[in-house]
Amino acid sequence: MSKNYLLEIGVEELPARFVGDALEQLQTNTSNFLKEERISYNSMKVYSTPRRLTLIVEGLEDKQEDLKETVKGPAKKIAFDSDGNPTKALLGFMRGQNIDIASIYVEEHNGIEYVYADVVKEGKEIEEILKGNIPNIIKSINFPKSMRWGGKNIRFARPIRWLVSLLDDKIVSFDLEGIEASNITKGHRFLGSNRIELNNVDEYVEALRKNFVIVDQEERKDIIKYGSERLAKEKGGNLQQDENLLDEVTNIVEYPTPMIGRIKEEYLSLPADVVITPMKEHLRFFPVLDDKKRLLPYFITVRNGNDDFIETVIKGNEKVLGARLEDARFFYMDDVKRPLESYVDDLQRIVFQEKLGTLYDKTKRVQNLGIKIGEYLEVGEETERNIERAGYLSKADLVTKMVSEFTELQGKMGMEYARCSEENEIVSLAIFEQYLPRFAGDELPTTTAGSVLSIADKMDTISGLFAIGIHPTGSQDPFGLRRQALGIINIILDKKLNLSINELVETALYFYVEVNGLAFDYNRVKDEIIEFFSGRIRNMFMDMGIRYDIVEAVISTNTDDIYDMKIRANKLNEWLKKEGLSEILSAFNRVANLAEKAISDEVQRDLLTEDEIELYESFNNVEEKINSSIDKKEYDKALDQLVVLKEPIDKFFDKVMVMVDDEKIRNNRLGLLKKIYDTMLQICDLSKIVNK
């Protein structure tokens, strides 16, 4: 007979950002435990509110499946005496397995006969299993920040105040360091009962609903989303979509009631971000926009409760927002009294990183690196001037009052203040775009100047931190260097930029020496950064669906141009769909294996035998065509030309012994193979491709 089980972990209000991962752990760990214990079930649901994490398992079997297993006992020669009677060794084995002599049989294993028995271990009752394991499930939930509360040893994000543990209508009692599991839960902190007795698991959701708690987070999310959209449309506007904010608000209320308030018209003359940022980041309000994405004088917030005295609550929220916006207006009006460039010198008093100098030092490095990148890309004179100017102003807004108070506005206020200072639109936009992309899936820079500045800023940070020994380890990446490296790669691919990562790293490290006089092991640090980027490229390409061996074949070439790598990978991916490639790959594997032993690619024709000349001349006939195709980035055509060598290569290996005693002959033959291999490496390393 199947049963339903309820576990509720009642806590002080959890931080919203902790909830999603905690629920995932609760579900995964419980699922794994039930599987290990051989207990089947129909479905598992997890719910959350700020004050509770809930697990409901439906259709649980009432006991474990019986375990049937074959158990090996002692060797036959020590299990029976000379008369065939059981010895003490066999009797002890039977006692341990709770079986009689009739269950024993003999089988040979590795030439030795052993006694065996087929044993059935009866499954335990589900209640006993839950009681013994649920406390460990609770303790296994990890949070980004945990601590011990109230003198207890258990670590949790917030104090655990109560536990509900019900199997159908029966309490599965256990003690978690003095917290006794029961059938008593709590409703809304202010509107619901502080003691709700549950008679059955099936009562749980509705019993809490009657006490102003909606336990299903998806239901709460829908109430917030659709209720807020309805209020916005009533004012002729639309809710600004922000899934992260919606998730956060969902996780900070138990009984959501959306409500709409008004923004004073006087604040709408400020830049939209100056108004929206305090609303969203500090107060968790949703902006309302018109059809042209312009801010309307309304905001939507969500009350954790019902609609009693709703007008009073709205006025209170309007007052709080008004105070925030008044501060923002003061900061903005004070900041624009000075041109943006006047703030640049103030960056000398702000430390970027103790060993890497001030923000003023970083500004100079980013500006210089941006100019160099512009030269690599051969941008026009106007773009070059824009890069230089945007680089100079790139960090100036960080010392303004507005950004000091609302750090989320870095770059955005730089753009606004640049416009107020009558900088051109490209320069203004590039100041904001230097920070793009800020997170996975974020927008990318739209301008060349913004793209260059973003690459320069991120490369400067990565290079500097690696130079002083700070780089990601395992899951630890406190400075977000992986994200910044991925940002650089995404910009390069999106804008189809032909940039050498080697040159970027070398230049960035050079400016640390020139601007800061930083001392470090240049070659070691450079190699570490290149390998760091190679790791990101591997992961990104494989995420795009490119086979791992194709990725390795491309990364093993002599190119460090990321966009070019992508072209090669795509071309190779298509080329490998041709039939009959197995023999071709085998031939080039043989070339690669021996070419590694060569000391040079010099070939003296007069040392070649007749059997070698065919391969030598075949290679000379296609070398120019291969190089021409490579220059045009027609890598598939270059591979087609390379394949022409397959037959001469096979004949060469059939008739020629490469590793002969004569050193000159041996090196000459290895040199020929190296010439072919090096040419192949200009396209990809076919020896990395796995035959399929």
LUMROVO-780584 format. One record per residue (C-alpha): x, y, z; residue in three letters. Coordinates in steps of 0.02 Angstrom, whole numbers, plus 50000, padded with zeros to 5 digits. Layout:
N
XYZALA/...
***
This chain:
692
500005000050000MET/500735016949950SER/500905031750067LYS/501235050450057ASN/502595059050157TYR/502765077350208LEU/504315085850275LEU/504275104350318GLU/505815113350383ILE/505215129150470GLY/506505143050481VAL/506765161450511GLU/506615171050345GLU/507855163950219LEU/508815175550101PRO/507915174649933ALA/509505170049838ARG/509745154249944PHE/508045146549913VAL/508185139249737GLY/509785129649769ASP/509175123449938ALA/507605116249858LEU/508625107749723GLU/509745099749855GLN/508245094049957LEU/507465085649807GLN/509065078049737THR/509695071449905ASN/508005063849948THR/507845055849777SER/509595048349792ASN/509245041849967PHE/507615033349915LEU/508475025349767LYS/509885018849877GLU/508625011950001GLU/507655003049862ARG/506055012849892ILE/504975017349743SER/503765032049735TYR/502615040549610ASN/503095058949623SER/504095071349724MET/503725089949746LYS/504705103449834VAL/503985120049890TYR/504675135349976SER/504205151450061THR/505355163150156PRO/504945153350315ARG/504925135350256ARG/505675122250141LEU/504435108450102THR/504565091050028LEU/503065080349980ILE/503335062649915VAL/501795054149846GLU/501515035649815GLY/502895029249929LEU/502975010449949GLU/502645005550129ASP/504264995550141LYS/505894992450052GLN/505974979849913GLU/506664963349975ASP/508494961649930LEU/508994945549845LYS/510864942549837GLU/512104928349817THR/513294927549963VAL/514994919249951LYS/515564908850100GLY/517164899550144PRO/518084887750027ALA/517324870350017LYS/518874862150090LYS/518704871950252ILE/516804872250252ALA/516624853250270PHE/517634840450367ASP/518244823850296SER/516544816050331ASP/515614829850238GLY/514934838050395ASN/514884857050416PRO/516384864350505THR/516354878950627LYS/516784890550482ALA/515234885250384LEU/514114885350537LEU/514684903150576GLY/514324908350397PHE/512564900950405MET/512214909550572ARG/512784926150502GLY/511624924550352GLN/510194916550452ASN/510084901350337ILE/510134882450354ASP/511174869050269ILE/509834866450136ALA/510214883850065SER/512054879950037ILE/512764875449866TYR/514534874149796VAL/515254882649641GLU/516994884449571GLU/517814901549560HIS/519574904049489ASN/519924885449509GLY/519354884649691ILE/517694878049754GLU/516724889249873TYR/515074887849963VAL/513714900049913TYR/511954904249969ALA/510544914349891ASP/509964925650032VAL/508394936150041VAL/508484951150157LYS/506754957150201GLU/506474975750171GLY/506224987650318LYS/504644997650348GLU/504625014850267ILE/504335023650433GLU/505915016250507GLU/506935021350355ILE/506275039250353LEU/506575041450538LYS/508385036150520GLY/508795046250365ASN/507785062450359ILE/508875071350490PRO/510385068250378ASN/509435074850227ILE/509125091150321ILE/510935092350378LYS/511545089250199SER/510805105650134ILE/512235117750105ASN/512085136650088PHE/513325149750026PRO/513365156150205LYS/512915144850352SER/513205146050538MET/512745137550702ARG/511225144650790TRP/510705143850973GLY/512175133051027GLY/511705118850910LYS/512985109550804ASN/511945109550646ILE/512435123050521ARG/511025131450424PHE/510715148050337ALA/509455153150471ARG/508865145350635PRO/507695130350616ILE/506145133950722ARG/505015119050689TRP/504925102650592LEU/503415093750519VAL/503625075250476SER/502035065950425LEU/501765049250340LEU/499945050050287ASP/499135053550457ASP/500555047350567LYS/501975057850640ILE/503695051050593VAL/504565057750745SER/506415061750757PHE/507445073950856ASP/508605086150769LEU/509695092850908GLU/508245096751022GLY/506995101250884ILE/505635087850889GLU/504735083650727ALA/502835084750744SER/501245088250646ASN/501185106650699ILE/501575120250571THR/501405139250570LYS/500435150950458GLY/500855168650400HIS/501895177650530ARG/500575191350556PHE/498965185150476LEU/498955166450510GLY/498895154950660SER/500495151150753ASN/499905133350781ARG/499125123350639ILE/498855104950677GLU/498915093750524LEU/497925077650530ASN/498505071450360ASN/499785075750226VAL/498375079750104ASP/497795094250216GLU/499455103450209TYR/499295115050059VAL/497505120750094GLU/497775122250282ALA/499165134650251LEU/498185143750115ARG/496815147050245LYS/498185154450354ASN/498835166150218PHE/500285155450156VAL/500385149749974ILE/501705136349983VAL/501885133349795ASP/503175145949736GLN/502585144449555GLU/500815149149607GLU/501475164249702ARG/502525169149551LYS/500995168649437ASP/499985179149560ILE/501365192249562ILE/501675192049375LYS/499895192349310TYR/499245203549449GLY/500625216149416SER/500355215549228GLU/498495218749253ARG/498845233949363LEU/500085240849236ALA/498865238949092LYS/497525247949191GLU/498695263149185LYS/499035260949000GLY/500765253749026GLY/501735237449032ASN/502725229149170LEU/504595229849139GLN/505075211649123GLN/506425206049245ASP/506425187449283GLU/507755188849418ASN/506785202149512LEU/505185192049493LEU/506035176649566ASP/506755186849710GLU/505085194749756VAL/504255177549745THR/505485171149875ASN/505225185449999ILE/503325184350017VAL/502145170650077GLU/500495178550026TYR/500785190749882PRO/499655205449844THR/500275216649702PRO/499865235249717MET/500245250549612ILE/500945267049672GLY/501375283549591ARG/503045292149557ILE/503075310949569LYS/503205318849397GLU/504685329549451GLU/505795313949457TYR/505385308449279LEU/506535321949210SER/508015312049278LEU/508835298749167PRO/507755283049174ALA/509125272549254ASP/509285285049397VAL/507465281749439VAL/507375263249398ILE/508935257649491THR/508385263149666PRO/506655255949629MET/507285238749580LYS/508935236349671GLU/508485244249838HIS/506595242849853LEU/506155228049740ARG/504865238349645PHE/504365234649465PHE/504435249449343PRO/502985252849224VAL/503415257649044LEU/502425263848896ASP/502435255448725ASP/504035264648679LYS/504935258248836LYS/504845275348919ARG/504595276149107LEU/502835280249165LEU/502485288549334PRO/502005272049416TYR/502815257749508PHE/502175240749564ILE/502665232749727THR/502095216849813VAL/501435216149989ARG/501715200750097ASN/499905199850153GLY/498125203250100ASN/497355219450037ASP/496795226250207ASP/497245244850222PHE/498065243750052ILE/497965262550020GLU/498945266050178THR/500275253550126VAL/500395261349952ILE/500645278750025LYS/502025272050137GLY/502925264449988ASN/502745280549888GLU/503525290050032LYS/505005278050044VAL/505295278849856LEU/505155297849857GLY/506545299049986ALA/507665287749881ARG/507325297549722LEU/507615314149809GLU/509345307849858ASP/509645301949680ALA/509115318749609ARG/510285327949727PHE/511755316849679PHE/511375318749494TYR/511185337549496MET/512785339449597ASP/513775327849483ASP/513305336649320VAL/513985353149384LYS/515685346849327ARG/516165339549157PRO/516525320949163LEU/518375322949121GLU/518625333349280SER/518345317449382TYR/519775307849301VAL/521135314649415ASP/520085309749568ASP/520355291549519LEU/522125293049589GLN/521435291549765ARG/520455275449732ILE/521425259049740VAL/520995246449605PHE/522015232749688GLN/523395234849815GLU/524755227849702LYS/524015234149539LEU/523875252649577GLY/522435264849573THR/520935266549459LEU/521905280449375TYR/523285267949334ASP/521985255949267LYS/521235269749161THR/522935272949079LYS/523215254449048ARG/521475251848975VAL/521665267148864GLN/523375261348800ASN/522795243448774LEU/521235249648684GLY/522295259948565ILE/523405244748530LYS/521885233748496ILE/521255247048376GLY/522925246248285GLU/522835227148275TYR/521095228548200LEU/521625242748084GLU/520135253448132VAL/519865270548053GLY/520555286748124GLU/518895292348195GLU/518615275748284THR/520395276648350GLU/520045293948424ARG/518425287648501ASN/519315272848581ILE/520655284248653GLU/519385296648722ARG/518205283448791ALA/519685274648872GLY/520215290748958TYR/518455293649027LEU/518045275249057SER/518155275149248LYS/517785293449286ALA/515995290249344ASP/516625278849483LEU/517065293949590VAL/515405303049563THR/514155304249705LYS/512835294649607MET/513915279349574VAL/514655279949748SER/512875278049816GLU/512155266749680PHE/513615256049622THR/512465246649502GLU/512485262349393LEU/514335261449347GLN/514535263949161GLY/512725269349140LYS/513065285749231MET/514715287449139GLY/513705286948978MET/512425299549043GLU/513735311549111TYR/514735310248949ALA/513195315648853ARG/512935330048975CYS/514755334848944SER/514415335048757GLU/515525320248717GLU/515005311948554ASN/513755297548558GLU/515015283948515ILE/516165288948658VAL/514685290148778SER/514015273148728LEU/515745265048736ALA/515925270448919ILE/514385260048960PHE/514805245848842GLU/516505242748923GLN/515575232649057TYR/514625221648933LEU/514265207448946PRO/513975208149134ARG/513255190649152PHE/512835175249049ALA/511615179648912GLY/511855198448933ASP/511895210148784GLU/513555213048695LEU/514315229748642PRO/513575236848483THR/514975248848435THR/516765245148383THR/517415257248515ALA/516345248948649GLY/516915231648596SER/518755236648600VAL/518585245248768LEU/517685230248843SER/519045218348783ILE/520405230048848ALA/519595232249019ASP/519315213549045LYS/521025208548978MET/521855221149092ASP/520985213949245THR/521365195849199ILE/523195199349159SER/523495209749316GLY/522735197149435LEU/523655182549356PHE/525265192549368ALA/525085193949557ILE/524565175749577GLY/522685177849590ILE/521735166349474HIS/520245154449481PRO/520475138049573THR/519165124349565GLY/517475132149596SER/518245147949671GLN/518265163349559ASP/517965178349673PRO/518465191149541PHE/517405183349403GLY/518885180449288LEU/518045165949198ARG/516555177049161ARG/517685190849096GLN/518655178848985ALA/517025172148913LEU/516495190148885GLY/518055193448781ILE/517775177448680ILE/515945181448650ASN/516335199048589ILE/517695192648471ILE/516515179448397LEU/515025191248387ASP/516005205148301LYS/517055192848198LYS/518665200948257LEU/520325193648202ASN/521345196048360LEU/522855186548425SER/522605181548606ILE/524495180048623ASN/524735198148569GLU/523315204148682LEU/524085195648834VAL/525845201248794GLU/525275219348772THR/524215219348930ALA/525655212449033LEU/526855224948955TYR/525785239549013PHE/525825232949191TYR/527715233849182VAL/527705251049097GLU/526335259549201VAL/526545250849370ASN/528325244149365GLY/527605227249414LEU/528875213049431ALA/528345195149389PHE/528865179749291ASP/528285185949121TYR/528375169649023ASN/527555159149160ARG/526125171449184VAL/525855172948997LYS/525765154048978ASP/524535152749123GLU/523375165749045ILE/523455157548873ILE/523025140648949GLU/521615148949048PHE/520875155748886PHE/521105138948799SER/520055130748935GLY/518655143448911ARG/518725141248721ILE/518625122248738ARG/517095123348849ASN/516225136448743MET/516495127248578PHE/515865110848653MET/514345120148721ASP/514025125348541MET/513915106948493GLY/515655105248419ILE/516445088248451ARG/517825087848582TYR/519085080148460ASP/518735093748332ILE/519025106848467VAL/520675098748512GLU/521175097448328ALA/520895116148305VAL/521675121848470ILE/523235111548430SER/523615122248277THR/524745137348272ASN/523295149648273THR/522775159748424ASP/521425169248332ASP/519785164148418ILE/518635168948275TYR/519755159748153ASP/519695144448268MET/517795144848257LYS/517865145348067ILE/519075130648065ARG/518015120648186ALA/516435123048083ASN/517315118947920LYS/518135103447995LEU/516475098048072ASN/515665098047899GLU/517185090547812TRP/517215075647930LEU/515485070447871LYS/516255063947710LYS/516395045247683GLU/518015035347682GLY/518945046447804LEU/519535032447917SER/520995027647804GLU/521445046047777ILE/521515049447963LEU/522545033847990SER/523825039647861ALA/524025056747941PHE/524165049048114ASN/525685039548052ARG/526415055747984VAL/526085064948150ALA/526855051148258ASN/528515051548165LEU/528555070148128ALA/528725073548315GLU/530425065148309LYS/531095076948174ALA/532395089948220ILE/531965101148069SER/530905101547912ASP/532405102647795GLU/532365090447648VAL/533825087147531GLN/533135080647367ARG/534745071747320ASP/534575060747475LEU/532845054647424LEU/532575037647346THR/531365034647204GLU/530025028747327ASP/530185044747428GLU/530195056747280ILE/528375053047237GLU/527805059547408LEU/529025074147400TYR/528405079947230GLU/526565076847272SER/526775088047423PHE/527645101647321ASN/526215101047196ASN/524865104547326VAL/525805115447452GLU/525455131847362GLU/523615127347337LYS/523445122947521ILE/524235139347575ASN/523125149047455SER/521555140947527SER/522155144447704ILE/522435162847663ASP/520615163547604LYS/520045154047760LYS/519375140347646GLU/519965126847765TYR/518855113247691ASP/519665115947521LYS/521385115547602ALA/520945098847680LEU/520365092247511ASP/522095096647440GLN/522945088447589LEU/521975072247560VAL/522805070747389VAL/524345065447487LEU/523485050247562LYS/524005037947427GLU/525835044047415PRO/525935043247606ILE/525325025247608ASP/526585020447472LYS/527965029347567PHE/527645019447726PHE/527445003147630ASP/529125004647543LYS/530215015847653VAL/530985012547822MET/531075029547908VAL/532065025848066MET/533645019247981VAL/535365019548060ASP/536055032347937ASP/535755048848029GLU/535705059747872LYS/534465048347783ILE/533405046647941ARG/533335065547973ASN/532965068847789ASN/531475057147791ARG/530855064147958LEU/531055081647886GLY/529915077147740LEU/528585070647860LEU/528775086247968LYS/528475097647817LYS/526845088447785ILE/526365088647969TYR/526755107247990ASP/525695111247838THR/524275100847910MET/524435110548074LEU/524075126547980GLN/522325119547957ILE/522065107748104CYS/522875092748187ASP/522035077848104LEU/522925066148224SER/521755072448362LYS/520205066648267ILE/519415050748333VAL/518925038148199ASN/517055034648209LYS/
***
